[in-house]
């Protein structure tokens, strides 16, 4: 029995091959295989379009963790799986990468100076950047993947992190429409920090909405190509 019966759609080996090429980037196939914790021979068959059977979900998870160029959902789709069905099984590191990488691309097109303080890709800390502005000096990005996250849970996140000091900005990042629509309506009028909800799709920032606090700022993630990247020298 072929494993294609376990996928939701027919496996397109050429589409998955192209996705792997994008995921590998500038690395050699040997380096990429090692980063994925997969054997060279096994991964190379997919990379050359010679594997007829689709990769397992476990294999896709390993690839997703090893690349920032493509998302877990994109890999699932290319392999013939319904991404919505398996989204909840996304590895934590892959989820953080999928949510933070579009933020980096968006910030790179901003018109203010910045530098990365903490990547947050492989640990539980928020993604943190220093900002060269008068109103906001530190900007934190917190991934949100829980479907039914409550206002109280968001508040606990805000109050439990000593880095979220007065005048800093905290953005809750998600790629789920339902989560985004919920958290953007939460308001915390007594907090003296800037808050926003950010919706990403693929490798791009789709939308950012300010959340009500005692402060207001016009600092946003910018994706306009006309603005040249600018980064503070370390």
SULHUJO-V939085 format. One record per run of one state. SS is the DSSP state (helix for helix, strand for strand, loop for the rest). FROM is the first residue (numbers start at 0). TO is the last residue. If there is no record, write none. Layout:
BEGIN
ss	from	to
SS	FROM	TO
SS	FROM	TO
END
This chain:
BEGIN
ss	from	to
loop	0	1
helix	2	5
loop	6	11
helix	12	23
loop	24	27
helix	28	35
loop	36	38
helix	39	46
loop	47	55
helix	56	64
loop	65	70
helix	71	78
loop	79	81
helix	82	88
loop	89	90
helix	91	107
loop	108	111
strand	112	117
loop	118	125
strand	126	131
loop	132	136
strand	137	142
loop	143	149
helix	150	159
loop	160	167
strand	168	173
loop	174	175
helix	176	182
loop	183	192
strand	193	200
loop	201	202
strand	203	210
loop	211	233
END
